[in-house]
Amino acid sequence: MAIAFYSTGPVLVNYDSVDLGYTEDRVEITIQPFFDDLHTDSWGGLAGPFADRQLLGAVASITCMLTKFDDAAVQKLSSFVEQGAGVAGEIGAAKLGEFIYQDSMYATLDLKSTLASSSLKFEFAHLSGAFAFNSSMRHRRYQLQFMTRMNDPCARILYAAGTAGSCFDD
């Protein structure tokens, strides 16, 4: 395979089957693996370096700054619940203390690119981190941070590539 410049084109952010909008400069995706370090006496025990590492899974953090967006849909995300059920700025009392995965407080995050093979689908995403926006004479922007994990410990799928379709399919 040749080493070359690469571009996915514009990316449409879709969460819980709702098109939120397009980003300002990119979608940043960080994959964080988790390891358990294994120590042995032959490597100095707990005081020495690990003798091996065991891969235990991974999570992905997705950050995007939306500048072209559906304002009502994005504002609903400030309720930190499923897209259609939230009211902007209100975190329902029934949602406090609930578990994200056990109580199904997640949704599918689709990053739809003009290059369909670069589209990504995260099945178990939730809004995590800062939900930031501005209010001023200049254009409004929304910064969203999502986190996702593997679908389950048996299938171990963090995301699927090339399945979300083109952002111009509508």
C-alpha positions as CSV (number, residue, x, y, z in Angstrom):
1,M,0.0,0.0,0.0
2,A,1.3,3.4,-0.9
3,I,1.8,6.2,1.6
4,A,-0.3,9.2,0.5
5,F,-2.4,12.1,1.7
6,Y,-5.8,11.1,3.0
7,S,-9.1,12.9,3.4
8,T,-12.5,11.6,4.3
9,G,-14.3,14.8,3.3
10,P,-17.0,16.5,5.4
11,V,-18.4,14.4,8.2
12,L,-22.1,14.6,9.3
13,V,-22.5,13.7,13.0
14,N,-25.6,11.6,13.6
15,Y,-26.6,10.6,17.1
16,D,-29.6,8.4,18.0
17,S,-30.8,8.6,14.3
18,V,-30.8,12.4,14.4
19,D,-28.5,14.4,12.1
20,L,-26.9,16.9,14.5
21,G,-24.7,18.7,11.9
22,Y,-21.3,19.2,10.5
23,T,-18.0,19.9,12.3
24,E,-15.8,23.0,12.1
25,D,-12.5,21.4,11.5
26,R,-12.6,17.6,12.2
27,V,-13.9,14.9,14.4
28,E,-11.2,13.8,16.8
29,I,-11.3,10.1,17.8
30,T,-9.0,8.8,20.5
31,I,-8.8,5.0,21.2
32,Q,-7.8,4.2,24.7
33,P,-6.8,0.5,25.3
34,F,-6.8,-1.0,28.8
35,F,-4.0,-3.3,30.0
36,D,-3.4,-5.3,33.1
37,D,0.4,-5.5,33.9
38,L,1.6,-8.9,34.9
39,H,4.5,-9.1,37.3
40,T,6.8,-12.0,38.2
41,D,9.7,-12.5,40.6
42,S,12.0,-13.1,37.6
43,W,11.4,-9.5,36.5
44,G,11.7,-8.0,40.0
45,G,8.2,-8.7,41.3
46,L,5.9,-5.7,41.9
47,A,8.9,-3.3,42.2
48,G,10.2,-4.3,38.7
49,P,8.8,-3.8,35.2
50,F,5.9,-5.9,34.0
51,A,6.8,-9.3,32.5
52,D,3.8,-9.2,30.2
53,R,0.6,-7.2,29.7
54,Q,-3.0,-8.5,29.2
55,L,-5.3,-6.5,26.9
56,L,-8.6,-6.0,28.6
57,G,-10.5,-3.9,26.1
58,A,-10.7,-0.3,24.9
59,V,-12.9,2.7,24.8
60,A,-13.1,5.5,22.2
61,S,-13.5,9.3,22.9
62,I,-15.0,11.3,20.1
63,T,-14.8,15.1,20.2
64,C,-16.5,17.4,17.6
65,M,-17.1,21.1,17.3
66,L,-20.4,21.7,15.4
67,T,-20.7,24.9,13.4
68,K,-23.5,23.9,11.0
69,F,-26.2,22.1,13.0
70,D,-29.8,21.5,14.0
71,D,-30.0,23.9,17.0
72,A,-33.1,22.2,18.7
73,A,-31.6,18.7,18.3
74,V,-28.2,19.8,19.7
75,Q,-29.7,21.7,22.6
76,K,-31.7,18.6,23.7
77,L,-28.3,16.9,24.3
78,S,-27.9,19.1,27.3
79,S,-30.4,16.8,29.1
80,F,-27.9,13.9,28.8
81,V,-30.7,11.5,27.8
82,E,-31.8,9.8,24.6
83,Q,-32.1,12.4,21.8
84,G,-35.9,12.5,21.4
85,A,-36.7,12.4,25.1
86,G,-34.8,15.3,26.5
87,V,-35.6,18.9,27.2
88,A,-32.8,21.4,26.7
89,G,-31.1,22.2,30.0
90,E,-33.2,19.8,32.1
91,I,-31.6,16.7,33.6
92,G,-34.6,14.7,34.6
93,A,-34.5,13.4,38.2
94,A,-35.3,9.9,36.9
95,K,-32.0,10.0,35.0
96,L,-29.7,10.9,37.9
97,G,-28.0,7.8,39.3
98,E,-28.9,5.6,36.4
99,F,-26.2,3.4,34.8
100,I,-25.2,4.3,31.2
101,Y,-25.0,0.8,29.8
102,Q,-27.1,-1.2,32.2
103,D,-30.0,1.2,31.9
104,S,-29.6,1.7,28.1
105,M,-28.6,5.4,28.4
106,Y,-26.6,5.2,25.2
107,A,-27.3,5.5,21.5
108,T,-25.6,4.9,18.1
109,L,-23.2,7.6,17.0
110,D,-22.7,7.6,13.2
111,L,-20.0,9.7,11.6
112,K,-21.1,9.8,8.0
113,S,-18.4,10.8,5.5
114,T,-18.5,11.6,1.8
115,L,-16.0,8.7,1.6
116,A,-18.4,5.9,2.6
117,S,-15.5,3.6,3.5
118,S,-14.4,6.1,6.1
119,S,-17.8,6.4,7.8
120,L,-17.7,5.1,11.4
121,K,-20.5,3.7,13.5
122,F,-20.2,3.5,17.3
123,E,-23.1,1.4,18.7
124,F,-22.7,2.3,22.4
125,A,-22.0,6.0,22.6
126,H,-23.1,8.5,25.2
127,L,-22.4,12.2,25.8
128,S,-19.6,12.3,28.3
129,G,-17.3,15.2,29.0
130,A,-18.0,18.8,28.4
131,F,-21.0,20.0,26.5
132,A,-19.9,23.5,25.5
133,F,-21.5,26.3,23.5
134,N,-21.2,30.0,23.0
135,S,-23.8,32.7,22.8
136,S,-22.8,35.9,21.1
137,M,-22.9,38.0,18.0
138,R,-20.5,35.6,16.2
139,H,-21.8,32.3,15.0
140,R,-22.8,29.7,17.6
141,R,-20.7,26.5,18.0
142,Y,-21.3,23.4,20.0
143,Q,-18.6,21.2,21.3
144,L,-19.7,17.7,22.0
145,Q,-17.7,14.9,23.6
146,F,-18.9,11.3,23.3
147,M,-17.5,8.1,24.7
148,T,-18.2,4.6,23.6
149,R,-17.1,1.1,24.6
150,M,-17.1,-2.3,23.0
151,N,-20.5,-3.8,22.4
152,D,-19.9,-6.8,24.6
153,P,-17.0,-8.9,26.0
154,C,-17.6,-11.7,23.5
155,A,-17.9,-9.8,20.1
156,R,-15.5,-7.0,21.2
157,I,-16.5,-4.5,18.5
158,L,-15.6,-0.9,19.4
159,Y,-16.7,0.6,16.1
160,A,-17.6,-0.5,12.6
161,A,-16.0,1.2,9.6
162,G,-17.6,1.7,6.3
163,T,-21.2,1.0,7.5
164,A,-22.7,4.4,8.1
165,G,-23.1,5.4,4.4
166,S,-22.4,8.7,2.7
167,C,-23.5,11.9,4.4
168,F,-25.1,12.8,1.1
169,D,-27.4,9.7,0.9
170,D,-30.5,11.6,1.9
